[in-house]
Amino acid sequence: MRDQDDGEQRDRVMRGDGTPDPAPDPASDPAPDPAPDPASDPAPDPEPRRGRPRSAAAERAILDAVISLLEAGEPLAGLSIERIARTAGVGKATIYRRWTGKEELFVDVVRDMEPVDPPVSGTEGLADLRIMLESLRTRGLAQRSSVLLHNIFAQMKSHPKLWDEYFGTVIAPRRAAILAAVRRAVAAGELRDDLDVELIDDLFVGAVLVRTVHRPDAPLPDDLVDRIITTLLQGLAPAAGRV
């Protein structure tokens, strides 16, 4: 009977049905964590570190500040990070956390003022090429209709470091995307495969750039891109038998 009572008691302990736990052994308990020492804690950051996704308002204020200063007649060369920060109502550190310097910031300002890059399939040839050439045409219209944007581009070209930044981060990727579309068109049999693809690319893009950049007085009608593509596909040689 004694053995049976002992077994039932052990069962109650394992089931947790009211049998008290044994008293803790103070010698085996770990020591409590020490209280934090305020003197050893790092000082709080005076301004929380915020990345681009969490700071749309601050970034918008900075871009708007640059645009407002340029609209007031300030030249690009005369704008300082301190002046931009003061106009935007932010600290200089807020700007430097987003841009490494003025050149990178100004490129984003120009991007913000330009039409947004249109989405393309990335798998089509002539269809994607047509979309990107149309984007070049609309950018030309934007520069013509915006005195500020026109003046910014004129000033950028007189600042090699700024122009190199814009070329490397905006123009070069766009050119690479158009060239890739030309390669897809060649692979799909939409364009000749016995010609240099870079020459084909230059023929398409060059025709648009001549109208948008080198001939500011030339018309940029809605059907310009379609006319350029059709003309190049048909060729410039006279039709057979035509005098």
Secondary structure, 3 states (H helix, E strand, C coil): CHHHHHHHHHHHHHHCCCCCCCCCCCCCCCCCCCCCCHHHCCCCCCCCCCCHHHCHHHHHHHHHHHHHHHHCCCCHHHCCHHHHHHHHCCCHHHHHCCCCCHHHHHHHHHHHHCCCCCCCCCCCCHHHHHHHHHHHHHHHHHHHHCHHHHHHHHHHCCCHHHHHHHHHHHHHHHHHHHHHHHHHHHHCCCCCCCCCHHHHHHHHHHHHHHHHHHCCCCCCCCCHHHHHHHHHHHCCCCCCCCC
